[in-house]
């Protein structure tokens, strides 16, 4: 089956459903496909529906182009800057008129996404495809918080949670739209779930990989080192939804009781077991995609030669804002292997809002997993 290539791109404004929308237009041969984007833009972390209109301009003359009935239509969304992220497969629904469709989806991160649409017109035999480059904005931190598409349900045994004692956690990722637990997950960085557990003040950090159970829940035996409030970030990829983060929290009793303390001053150097990471001077701006780089040196002052891949990457970096609700997960790209060999780790990140962030860089050296913490501050442009 031959796939036609899209030829031109247009950006225009049009009336739609009583208001105005931004229309991204792709033309492929005789077919024009309009993707309607909300005028206020697309925000990360919000469930929304994008509208498609497929028209046939062939021989239309002065007559309005007609909608195209399709035998089938599908779409997938990928993030070019994160090639390891599973693709998003939007829910497609026909709106009752020829050529009119809705794409229900949620974009997990801010940045640029490639939205691909393929359809087979009823009167044609070949697949027609178009592709859009869509910018997604950061979460709206000023407006009342909208519920995230997924949330984390946490059950535990025993019922009483005490610091220092083992507890069996049963974790379920629930879809707000479907009103039920997700049971199918794609692999994300070699695991079905990356569970980040932090104390409310970000003083304690744990990165676990609960085991997927036959019923779609995840199981993990865990010990909370201290009493207090603990926050959970479940980084998963529900089938067809790309990478999503589900949040949860719980209060742990017993002793010792952790006293909430503010984050310390910004730190740019961290060491563990003879390995030192130094953050390269960087202007860290909120709401901007950027590269954070760290120089690695062993106890002899040389680039370490004994690093091992961990979870499919040379290193992983987790960032949590001091509000303990904003979460970022990044890792160097595989093509950066030469830079890693020369002792440089570079992470592409985007801080969705200004503030202090705690960062944990994890890497494997000679069979041992190291965790090196940093404190960073992202500022608003112009500050």
C-alpha positions as CSV (number, residue, x, y, z in Angstrom):
1,X,0.0,0.0,0.0
2,X,1.5,3.3,-1.1
3,X,1.7,6.1,1.5
4,X,1.4,9.6,0.0
5,X,3.6,12.4,1.4
6,X,2.2,15.6,2.8
7,X,3.1,18.6,0.6
8,X,2.3,21.9,2.3
9,X,1.6,23.4,5.7
10,X,-0.6,26.4,6.6
11,X,-1.5,28.1,9.8
12,X,-4.8,30.1,10.0
13,X,-7.5,31.2,12.3
14,X,-11.1,30.1,11.8
15,X,-14.5,30.2,13.5
16,X,-15.4,26.9,15.1
17,X,-18.2,25.8,17.5
18,X,-19.2,29.4,18.3
19,X,-15.6,30.6,19.0
20,X,-12.3,30.7,17.4
21,X,-9.6,28.1,17.0
22,X,-6.1,27.9,15.6
23,X,-6.2,25.6,12.5
24,X,-3.1,23.7,11.4
25,X,-3.6,22.7,7.8
26,X,-1.8,20.0,5.9
27,X,-2.5,19.3,2.2
28,X,-1.8,16.0,0.5
29,X,-2.8,15.8,-3.2
30,X,-6.5,16.6,-3.4
31,X,-7.1,16.2,0.3
32,X,-6.8,18.9,2.9
33,X,-6.8,18.0,6.6
34,X,-7.4,20.7,9.2
35,X,-6.4,20.1,12.8
36,X,-8.2,22.5,15.2
37,X,-6.2,23.5,18.2
38,X,-7.7,25.5,21.2
39,X,-7.0,29.2,20.9
40,X,-5.4,29.2,24.3
41,X,-3.1,26.4,23.2
42,X,-2.6,22.9,24.5
43,X,-1.5,22.4,28.0
44,X,0.6,19.4,29.3
45,X,-1.2,17.1,31.6
46,X,-4.8,17.9,30.5
47,X,-7.2,15.5,28.8
48,X,-8.6,17.2,25.7
49,X,-10.1,16.4,22.3
50,X,-8.6,17.8,19.0
51,X,-10.9,18.0,16.0
52,X,-10.0,17.0,12.4
53,X,-11.7,17.9,9.2
54,X,-10.8,16.1,6.0
55,X,-11.9,17.8,2.8
56,X,-11.7,17.1,-0.9
57,X,-10.7,20.2,-2.9
58,X,-10.6,18.4,-6.3
59,X,-12.9,20.2,-8.7
60,X,-14.6,22.2,-6.0
61,X,-14.4,25.5,-7.9
62,X,-16.6,28.0,-6.1
63,X,-18.4,25.3,-4.2
64,X,-17.4,24.6,-0.6
65,X,-15.1,21.6,-0.4
66,X,-16.9,18.4,0.7
67,X,-16.0,16.3,3.7
68,X,-14.3,13.0,2.9
69,X,-15.8,9.7,4.2
70,X,-13.1,7.4,5.3
71,X,-12.9,3.6,5.5
72,X,-10.6,4.0,8.5
73,X,-8.6,6.6,10.3
74,X,-5.8,6.3,12.9
75,X,-3.4,8.6,14.6
76,X,-0.2,8.4,16.7
77,X,1.8,11.1,18.5
78,X,5.5,11.0,19.3
79,X,7.9,13.4,20.9
80,X,11.0,13.9,18.7
81,X,13.1,15.0,21.6
82,X,12.2,11.9,23.6
83,X,12.6,9.0,21.1
84,X,12.5,6.4,23.9
85,X,9.0,7.4,25.0
86,X,6.2,5.1,23.8
87,X,4.0,6.6,21.2
88,X,0.6,8.0,22.1
89,X,-2.4,6.4,20.3
90,X,-5.3,8.9,20.6
91,X,-8.9,7.6,20.9
92,X,-10.5,8.4,17.5
93,X,-14.2,9.0,17.2
94,X,-16.4,9.9,14.2
95,X,-18.4,13.1,14.8
96,X,-21.3,12.1,12.6
97,X,-20.4,14.1,9.5
98,X,-18.2,13.0,6.5
99,X,-14.5,13.8,7.2
100,X,-15.1,15.0,10.8
101,X,-13.3,13.3,13.6
102,X,-12.2,13.9,17.2
103,X,-8.8,12.8,18.7
104,X,-9.0,12.3,22.5
105,X,-5.6,12.4,24.2
106,X,-3.3,13.9,26.9
107,X,0.2,15.2,26.3
108,X,2.3,14.3,29.3
109,X,5.1,16.9,28.9
110,X,5.5,20.4,27.4
111,X,7.5,20.6,24.2
112,X,7.0,19.8,20.5
113,X,5.1,16.7,19.4
114,X,4.7,15.1,16.0
115,X,1.0,14.3,15.4
116,X,0.6,11.8,12.5
117,X,-2.8,11.0,10.9
118,X,-3.4,8.3,8.4
119,X,-6.7,7.7,6.6
120,X,-8.1,5.7,3.7
121,X,-10.8,7.6,1.7
122,X,-13.8,5.4,0.9
123,X,-13.5,6.1,-2.8
124,X,-9.7,5.5,-2.9
125,X,-7.5,2.4,-2.4
126,X,-4.4,4.0,-0.9
127,X,-3.5,5.3,2.6
128,X,-3.1,9.1,2.8
129,X,-1.0,10.5,5.6
130,X,-0.3,13.9,7.0
131,X,1.9,15.1,9.9
132,X,1.8,18.1,12.1
133,X,4.3,19.6,14.5
134,X,2.4,20.8,17.5
135,X,3.7,22.8,20.5
136,X,2.4,21.9,23.9
137,X,2.7,24.4,26.7
138,X,3.6,23.8,30.3
139,X,0.9,23.0,32.8
140,X,-1.1,26.0,33.8
141,X,0.2,26.7,37.4
142,X,-1.8,29.8,37.9
143,X,-5.3,28.5,37.2
144,X,-7.1,26.1,39.5
145,X,-5.5,22.7,39.1
146,X,-7.2,20.4,36.7
147,X,-7.3,16.7,37.6
148,X,-4.5,14.8,35.9
149,X,-5.6,12.0,33.5
150,X,-4.3,9.3,35.8
151,X,-4.1,8.9,39.6
152,X,-2.4,6.3,41.9
153,X,-4.5,4.1,44.2
154,X,-2.3,2.7,47.1
155,X,-3.4,-0.3,49.2
156,X,-1.1,-1.7,51.8
157,X,-0.7,-4.6,54.2
158,X,-0.6,-4.4,57.2
159,X,-3.2,-1.6,57.6
160,X,-1.1,0.3,60.1
161,X,2.0,1.9,58.6
162,X,5.0,2.2,60.9
163,X,8.5,3.6,60.0
164,X,11.2,1.0,59.7
165,X,8.8,-2.0,59.3
166,X,8.2,-3.8,56.0
167,X,4.9,-3.1,54.2
168,X,3.5,-4.7,51.1
169,X,2.2,-2.0,48.7
170,X,-0.4,-2.7,46.0
171,X,-0.4,0.1,43.5
172,X,-3.1,0.6,40.8
173,X,-3.0,3.3,38.1
174,X,-6.5,4.6,37.5
175,X,-7.8,6.4,34.5
176,X,-10.1,9.3,35.4
177,X,-11.8,9.2,32.1
178,X,-12.5,5.5,32.1
179,X,-13.2,5.4,35.8
180,X,-11.3,2.2,36.3
181,X,-7.8,0.8,36.8
182,X,-5.4,0.4,33.9
183,X,-4.4,-3.2,33.3
184,X,-2.1,-3.0,30.2
185,X,1.3,-1.2,30.2
186,X,4.1,-0.7,27.8
187,X,7.7,-1.0,28.8
188,X,9.3,2.3,29.7
189,X,13.1,2.3,30.2
190,X,13.1,-1.5,30.6
191,X,10.4,-1.5,33.3
192,X,6.6,-1.4,33.5
193,X,6.7,1.1,36.4
194,X,9.3,3.4,37.9
195,X,8.1,4.3,41.4
196,X,9.7,7.3,43.0
197,X,9.1,7.7,46.7
198,X,10.1,10.9,48.4
199,X,9.6,12.4,51.8
200,X,7.5,15.6,51.8
201,X,10.6,17.7,52.4
202,X,12.6,15.8,49.6
203,X,15.2,14.8,52.1
204,X,14.7,11.1,51.4
205,X,14.5,9.5,48.0
206,X,13.9,6.0,46.7
207,X,13.6,4.6,43.1
208,X,11.8,1.3,43.0
209,X,10.4,-1.0,40.3
210,X,7.2,-2.8,41.5
211,X,6.3,-6.0,39.9
212,X,3.3,-6.1,37.6
213,X,0.6,-8.6,38.8
214,X,-1.9,-10.6,36.6
215,X,-4.7,-8.2,37.6
216,X,-2.8,-5.1,36.3
217,X,-1.8,-3.9,39.8
218,X,1.9,-3.6,40.9
219,X,3.4,-5.0,44.1
220,X,6.3,-3.8,46.1
221,X,7.7,-4.5,49.6
222,X,8.9,-1.3,51.1
223,X,10.3,0.2,54.4
224,X,9.7,3.8,55.1
225,X,12.8,5.1,57.0
226,X,10.9,7.6,59.0
227,X,7.4,8.7,60.0
228,X,5.7,11.6,58.2
229,X,4.1,12.3,54.8
230,X,5.5,10.4,51.8
231,X,4.8,11.3,48.1
232,X,4.6,8.7,45.3
233,X,5.3,9.3,41.6
234,X,4.4,6.3,39.5
235,X,6.0,6.8,36.1
236,X,4.3,4.4,33.6
237,X,3.1,4.1,30.0
238,X,-0.5,2.9,29.9
239,X,-1.0,1.2,26.6
240,X,-1.5,3.8,23.9
241,X,-1.1,6.8,26.2
242,X,2.6,7.4,26.2
243,X,4.5,8.2,29.3
244,X,2.2,9.3,32.2
245,X,2.9,10.1,35.8
246,X,0.3,9.1,38.5
247,X,0.6,10.8,41.9
248,X,-0.3,9.5,45.4
249,X,0.7,10.1,49.0
250,X,0.4,8.5,52.4
251,X,1.1,9.2,56.1
252,X,3.4,6.9,58.0
253,X,3.4,6.7,61.8
254,X,5.9,5.5,64.3
255,X,9.4,6.7,65.1
256,X,11.6,8.4,64.2
257,X,9.4,11.3,63.1
258,X,10.8,13.3,60.2
259,X,10.7,17.0,60.7
260,X,9.9,18.9,57.5
261,X,12.9,21.2,56.6
262,X,13.3,23.6,53.7
263,X,15.6,22.7,50.8
264,X,19.2,23.8,51.4
265,X,20.9,26.3,49.2
266,X,21.6,25.6,45.6
267,X,24.3,22.9,45.2
268,X,26.4,22.2,42.1
269,X,28.7,19.4,43.3
270,X,28.0,15.9,44.6
271,X,30.2,13.0,45.4
272,X,29.8,9.3,46.3
273,X,32.2,6.4,46.4
274,X,35.0,8.3,44.7
275,X,32.9,9.7,41.9
276,X,32.3,13.5,41.7
277,X,29.7,15.2,39.5
278,X,29.9,19.0,39.0
279,X,27.1,20.8,37.3
280,X,28.4,23.0,34.5
281,X,27.6,26.7,34.8
282,X,24.1,27.1,33.4
283,X,21.3,29.7,33.3
284,X,18.3,27.7,34.4
285,X,15.1,29.2,33.2
286,X,11.6,27.9,33.8
287,X,9.3,27.1,30.8
288,X,12.2,26.6,28.4
289,X,13.6,23.4,27.0
290,X,17.3,23.3,27.9
291,X,20.3,21.1,28.4
292,X,21.8,20.5,31.9
293,X,25.4,19.1,31.8
294,X,27.5,17.5,34.6
295,X,31.2,16.7,34.5
296,X,32.2,13.3,35.9
297,X,35.5,12.7,37.5
298,X,36.9,9.7,39.5
299,X,39.2,9.9,42.5
300,X,42.2,10.4,40.2
301,X,40.6,13.4,38.4
302,X,39.9,11.4,35.2
303,X,36.7,10.6,33.4
304,X,35.4,7.3,34.9
305,X,35.9,4.3,32.6
306,X,33.8,1.8,34.6
307,X,30.2,3.1,34.0
308,X,27.6,0.6,33.1
309,X,24.2,1.1,31.4
310,X,21.3,1.2,33.8
311,X,17.7,0.8,32.7
312,X,18.7,1.4,29.1
313,X,20.6,4.6,29.6
314,X,24.0,5.9,30.8
315,X,22.3,7.7,33.7
316,X,18.9,8.8,34.9
317,X,17.9,12.1,36.5
318,X,14.8,12.7,38.5
319,X,13.8,16.2,39.6
320,X,11.0,17.1,42.0
321,X,10.0,20.7,42.8
322,X,9.9,21.8,46.4
323,X,6.1,21.6,46.4
324,X,6.6,17.8,46.0
325,X,4.0,17.6,43.2
326,X,6.0,18.6,40.1
327,X,8.0,15.7,38.6
328,X,10.6,15.5,35.8
329,X,12.4,12.4,34.5
330,X,15.3,12.7,32.0
331,X,18.2,10.7,30.8
332,X,21.1,11.2,28.3
333,X,20.4,10.1,24.7
334,X,22.2,6.9,23.5
335,X,23.9,9.0,20.8
336,X,25.7,10.9,23.5
337,X,27.9,7.9,24.2
338,X,31.1,9.6,23.2
339,X,30.4,12.5,25.6
340,X,29.8,10.1,28.4
341,X,33.1,8.3,27.7
342,X,34.8,11.7,28.0
343,X,33.1,12.3,31.4
344,X,30.1,14.5,30.4
345,X,26.5,13.8,31.2
346,X,23.9,16.0,29.4
347,X,20.2,15.9,30.1
348,X,17.4,17.6,28.2
349,X,15.0,19.1,30.7
350,X,12.2,21.6,31.0
351,X,11.2,23.2,34.3
352,X,7.4,23.8,34.1
353,X,7.5,26.6,36.7
354,X,10.0,28.7,38.7
355,X,11.3,27.4,42.0
356,X,13.7,25.2,43.8
357,X,14.1,21.6,42.6
358,X,15.8,18.6,44.2
359,X,17.6,16.5,41.6
360,X,18.9,12.9,41.9
361,X,21.3,11.6,39.3
362,X,21.5,7.8,39.3
363,X,24.1,5.8,37.5
364,X,25.8,2.4,37.7
365,X,29.5,2.0,38.3
366,X,31.3,-1.4,38.6
367,X,28.0,-3.1,39.5
368,X,27.0,-0.5,42.2
369,X,24.1,1.9,41.8
370,X,25.1,5.5,42.9
371,X,22.6,8.3,43.7
372,X,24.0,11.8,43.7
373,X,21.7,14.7,44.9
374,X,21.7,18.3,43.7
375,X,19.5,21.4,44.5
376,X,18.7,23.6,41.5
377,X,16.8,26.9,41.1
378,X,14.8,27.7,38.0
379,X,13.9,31.4,37.5
380,X,11.4,33.2,35.4
381,X,12.8,34.9,32.3
382,X,13.9,38.4,33.1
383,X,14.5,37.8,36.8
